[in-house]
């Protein structure tokens, strides 16, 4: 066992505590990665607030990039020193979901309480989202990492590991958008901006961004939104329909607010679909009219991590970035040191940040 530092949650809703923990060496099929940078995702915050449940104490963080420092037996295609993106997408490779090309919904359970990390005293420590990347190192399954180019900046690479693949994938993959369709993206935060970029890549005719903050709507235009509507309007869906001439073919909900999900079908055209991206707390419930949606041939589609296949889609995303067709540098609002993690989380909770990134190694 090695001793490393990690930001540990001991009580839901309380600040994380940076302390020493123990981490086991990589076992069969596992990879040890020294974390260079890890971004703050709203899912981490929801976990730390108790919104998703889970055991305590716990280490959160799942949107990371770093360098391989050790390999377990049987790992192929990676070498010590390789730069990698680290994701939460742990895929067994043999269940029905994995076998049908959907690793994000792998059906083989993983118990984070029995993972590679322990408290300094040897007690159980929950590896949240099979990653636990608010730490100097992680040990994860080989399916969770993707080798990236040596010249890829680590802070930029970290945001790919969740926010980018989730947003781009939601529009370009989960929504199955066709060229010429119209999209509405509700929420212009980090994931929403990437959903806008994904809709643009998919060939959308018009992309309407919805948000409460005018400054975020202006940023949405920079990322490819053709039109914007303020969520503060009494009935913003009416403004959207005036812009589009009808409802939208695809509505991407990128905020984790149940009330927004309840309103999302109002933006739809006949035959349209709501793509569920943002994750509300587990006790929150949305309501809609099955009669209206069934009569209009509308649908609800779940999108977990953008339905990506990371070894196929992360290289694709990096290539688009290097061609200048995908904005990534502009996603990082601010870089923080590890000891500023609670400040970075507080800043993220204001809703103003695109992505805050913790830089552990320069």
C-alpha positions in Angstrom: 0.0 0.0 0.0 1.1 3.5 -0.8 0.3 6.7 1.2 -1.1 9.5 -0.8 -3.2 12.7 -0.2 -6.8 12.8 -1.0 -9.8 15.2 -0.4 -12.1 13.1 1.8 -15.8 13.6 2.5 -16.6 12.5 6.1 -20.0 14.1 6.4 -22.5 15.1 3.6 -22.7 18.8 3.1 -19.5 19.5 4.9 -16.1 20.7 3.4 -13.8 18.0 2.1 -10.7 17.3 4.2 -7.3 16.8 2.6 -5.6 14.0 4.4 -3.4 11.0 3.9 -5.0 7.8 2.7 -3.7 4.4 1.6 -4.0 3.1 -2.0 -3.3 -0.5 -3.1 -1.2 -1.4 -6.1 -3.0 -2.2 -9.4 -4.4 -5.7 -9.6 -5.4 -7.8 -12.6 -6.6 -5.5 -15.4 -6.0 -2.3 -13.3 -4.0 0.9 -14.0 -2.4 3.3 -11.5 -2.5 6.9 -12.6 -0.8 9.9 -11.0 -3.4 12.7 -11.3 -2.2 15.9 -13.0 -5.6 17.7 -13.1 -9.1 16.9 -12.1 -12.2 19.1 -12.9 -15.1 19.8 -10.6 -18.3 18.3 -11.9 -21.8 19.0 -10.4 -22.2 15.2 -9.9 -19.3 15.3 -7.4 -21.1 18.1 -5.6 -24.4 16.2 -5.6 -22.6 13.2 -4.1 -20.9 15.3 -1.5 -24.3 16.8 -0.5 -25.8 13.4 -0.1 -28.0 13.7 -3.1 -26.9 10.4 -4.6 -26.4 8.5 -1.4 -23.3 6.3 -1.1 -21.1 5.3 1.8 -18.9 7.5 3.9 -16.1 8.4 4.2 -15.6 8.8 0.5 -13.3 10.2 -2.2 -15.1 11.9 -5.1 -13.8 13.2 -8.4 -14.1 11.5 -11.8 -13.1 14.0 -14.5 -9.4 13.6 -14.6 -6.2 13.3 -16.6 -2.7 12.2 -15.6 0.2 9.8 -16.3 0.3 6.0 -15.9 2.6 5.0 -13.0 2.0 1.3 -12.8 0.1 -1.5 -14.6 -1.6 -4.6 -13.3 -1.3 -8.0 -14.8 -3.0 -8.4 -18.2 -3.2 -4.7 -19.2 -2.3 -4.1 -22.8 -1.9 -1.0 -25.0 -0.6 1.1 -22.1 2.9 1.8 -20.7 4.2 3.5 -17.7 4.5 7.2 -18.5 1.6 7.4 -20.9 -0.6 10.4 -20.6 -4.3 9.4 -20.2 -7.8 10.6 -19.6 -9.4 8.9 -16.6 -13.2 8.4 -16.7 -15.9 6.9 -14.5 -16.9 4.5 -17.3 -15.9 1.1 -15.9 -17.0 -1.6 -18.4 -16.6 -5.3 -18.0 -16.7 -6.0 -21.7 -18.8 -9.1 -21.5 -22.3 -8.2 -20.2 -25.1 -7.6 -22.7 -24.7 -3.8 -22.6 -21.0 -4.0 -23.2 -21.4 -6.6 -25.9 -23.9 -4.5 -27.7 -21.6 -1.5 -27.8 -23.0 0.4 -24.8 -20.2 0.4 -22.1 -21.7 3.4 -20.3 -24.5 1.2 -19.1 -22.3 -1.8 -18.1 -24.4 -4.2 -16.1 -21.6 -5.7 -14.0 -21.9 -4.1 -10.5 -18.9 -2.5 -8.8 -18.7 -1.9 -5.0 -16.7 1.2 -4.4 -16.4 0.3 -0.7 -14.2 -2.7 -1.7 -12.0 -0.7 -4.0 -8.3 0.1 -3.8 -8.4 2.9 -1.2 -8.4 2.8 2.6 -8.2 5.3 5.4 -4.7 5.8 6.9 -5.9 3.5 9.7 -6.9 0.8 7.3 -10.7 1.3 7.4 -13.0 1.2 4.4 -13.0 4.3 2.1 -15.6 4.6 -0.6 -14.1 5.1 -4.2 -17.0 7.1 -5.6 -18.0 6.6 -9.2 -15.3 3.8 -9.4 -12.7 6.6 -9.6 -11.9 8.7 -6.5 -9.9 11.2 -8.5 -9.8 14.0 -5.8 -6.5 12.5 -4.9 -2.8 12.4 -5.9 -3.3 8.9 -7.5 -6.0 6.6 -8.6 -6.2 2.9 -9.3 -8.9 2.1 -11.8 -9.9 -0.6 -14.3 -8.2 -0.4 -17.6 -11.5 0.2 -19.3 -11.7 3.6 -17.6 -8.6 5.1 -19.2 -7.7 6.3 -22.7 -4.2 7.1 -23.9 -3.9 10.7 -25.3 -1.3 12.6 -27.3 1.9 13.6 -25.4 1.3 17.3 -26.2 -2.2 17.4 -24.9 -2.4 19.9 -21.9 -3.5 18.0 -18.8 -5.9 20.6 -17.5 -7.7 20.6 -20.9 -7.6 16.8 -21.1 -9.3 16.5 -17.7 -12.5 18.2 -18.8 -12.8 15.8 -21.7 -13.2 12.9 -19.2 -16.8 13.9 -18.3 -18.1 17.3 -19.2 -17.1 17.2 -22.9 -17.9 13.5 -23.7 -21.2 13.9 -21.8 -22.3 17.0 -23.6 -21.0 16.3 -27.1 -22.1 12.7 -26.9 -25.6 13.6 -25.7 -26.3 15.6 -28.9 -24.2 13.7 -31.4 -24.8 10.1 -30.1 -27.6 9.7 -27.6 -30.0 12.1 -29.4 -29.2 10.5 -32.8 -29.7 13.9 -34.3 -30.1 14.1 -38.1 -28.7 16.9 -40.3 -31.1 19.8 -40.4 -32.9 19.1 -37.2 -33.4 21.8 -34.5 -32.1 21.5 -31.0 -32.8 23.3 -27.7 -30.2 23.1 -25.0 -31.4 23.9 -21.5 -28.5 25.1 -19.4 -25.4 26.8 -20.7 -22.9 25.5 -18.1 -20.0 23.3 -18.9 -22.1 20.3 -20.1 -24.6 22.5 -21.9 -21.9 24.3 -23.9 -20.6 20.9 -25.0 -24.1 19.8 -25.9 -24.3 22.9 -28.1 -21.0 21.9 -29.7 -22.3 18.4 -30.2 -25.5 19.6 -31.9 -23.4 21.8 -34.2 -21.2 18.8 -35.1 -24.3 16.7 -35.7 -25.5 19.2 -38.3 -28.3 21.0 -36.5 -30.1 23.7 -38.4 -30.7 25.9 -35.3 -29.5 25.5 -31.8 -31.4 27.5 -29.1 -29.7 27.9 -25.7 -31.8 28.5 -22.6 -30.3 29.8 -19.3 -31.2 32.1 -16.4 -28.0 34.2 -16.8 -27.6 36.6 -19.8 -23.8 36.3 -19.6 -24.0 32.6 -20.0 -26.2 33.0 -23.0 -23.6 35.2 -24.6 -21.0 32.5 -24.1 -23.5 30.0 -25.6 -23.4 32.0 -28.8 -19.6 31.7 -28.8 -19.9 27.9 -28.6 -22.3 27.6 -31.5 -25.8 28.6 -30.3 -27.7 30.3 -33.2 -30.3 31.8 -30.9 -30.8 32.3 -27.1 -33.8 32.6 -24.9 -33.8 33.6 -21.2 -35.2 31.0 -18.8 -36.6 34.0 -16.8 -39.4 34.5 -19.4 -42.8 33.3 -18.2 -43.1 30.8 -21.1 -39.7 30.5 -22.8 -41.0 27.7 -25.0 -43.2 30.1 -26.8 -40.2 32.2 -27.8 -38.4 29.1 -28.9 -41.3 28.1 -31.2 -41.4 31.6 -32.7 -37.7 31.3 -33.5 -37.9 27.7 -35.0 -41.4 28.0 -36.5 -42.4 24.9 -34.5 -41.1 23.0 -31.6 -37.6 21.4 -31.4 -36.7 18.0 -32.7 -34.4 17.5 -29.7 -34.4 19.1 -26.3 -31.2 18.5 -24.2 -31.7 19.0 -20.5 -28.2 19.6 -19.1 -29.1 20.8 -15.6 -29.9 18.5 -12.7 -33.2 20.2 -11.8 -36.4 18.1 -11.8 -38.7 21.1 -12.4 -36.8 21.8 -15.6 -37.5 18.2 -16.7 -41.2 18.7 -16.1 -41.2 21.7 -18.5 -38.9 20.3 -21.1 -41.6 18.5 -23.2 -43.2 21.9 -23.8 -40.4 22.8 -26.2 -40.9 19.7 -28.4 -42.3 19.4 -31.9 -44.3 16.4 -32.8 -42.0 13.4 -33.0 -39.4 15.2 -30.9 -37.5 13.8 -27.9 -36.2 15.1 -24.6 -32.6 13.9 -23.9 -32.0 13.6 -20.1 -28.4 14.6 -19.4 -28.4 16.5 -16.1 -28.7 14.4 -12.9 -31.2 15.7 -10.2 -30.9 14.4 -6.6 -32.3 11.0 -6.2 -35.4 12.1 -4.3 -36.5 14.6 -6.9 -39.4 13.7 -9.3 -40.5 15.3 -12.6 -44.0 15.1 -14.0 -45.3 15.1 -17.6 -48.4 14.1 -19.5 -48.1 10.7 -21.0 -51.2 11.3 -23.1 -49.8 14.4 -24.8 -46.4 12.9 -25.4 -47.8 9.6 -26.7 -50.3 11.4 -29.0 -47.5 13.6 -30.4 -45.1 10.7 -30.8 -42.6 12.2 -28.5 -40.1 10.5 -26.3 -37.7 10.6 -23.3 -34.2 9.4 -23.8 -31.6 8.8 -21.1 -28.0 9.8 -21.8 -25.4 8.5 -19.5 -22.0 10.0 -20.2 -23.2 10.8 -23.7 -23.5 7.1 -24.6 -19.8 7.3 -25.6 -17.3 4.5 -26.3 -14.3 6.3 -24.8 -11.5 4.5 -26.8 -13.3 5.5 -30.0 -14.8 8.9 -29.0 -12.1 10.6 -26.9 -9.5 10.4 -29.8 -12.3 11.8 -32.1 -12.9 14.7 -29.7 -9.2 15.4 -29.4 -8.8 15.4 -33.2 -11.7 17.9 -33.6 -10.0 20.1 -30.9 -6.7 20.0 -32.8 -8.5 20.9 -36.0 -10.0 23.9 -34.3 -13.5 22.5 -34.7 -14.2 22.0 -31.0 -13.6 24.6 -28.2 -11.9 23.1 -25.1 -9.5 25.8 -23.8 -12.4 28.1 -23.4 -14.2 25.7 -21.1 -11.8 26.2 -18.2 -13.0 29.1 -16.1 -10.2 28.9 -13.5 -7.4 26.7 -12.3 -7.1 26.0 -8.6 -4.5 24.3 -6.4 -5.4 21.1 -4.5 -5.6 22.9 -1.2 -8.2 25.2 -2.7 -10.6 22.4 -3.6 -13.4 23.5 -1.3 -13.2 27.1 -2.7 -13.4 25.6 -6.2 -16.5 23.6 -5.3 -18.1 26.7 -3.8 -17.4 28.7 -6.9 -18.8 25.9 -9.1 -22.0 25.9 -7.0 -22.7 29.5 -7.9 -23.5 28.3 -11.5 -21.2 30.9 -13.1 -18.3 28.7 -13.9 -17.9 26.6 -17.0 -15.4 24.2 -15.5 -13.1 24.7 -12.5 -10.0 22.5 -12.7 -7.8 21.4 -9.8 -4.2 21.3 -10.9 -2.2 18.8 -8.8 1.0 18.6 -10.9 2.4 21.3 -13.1 
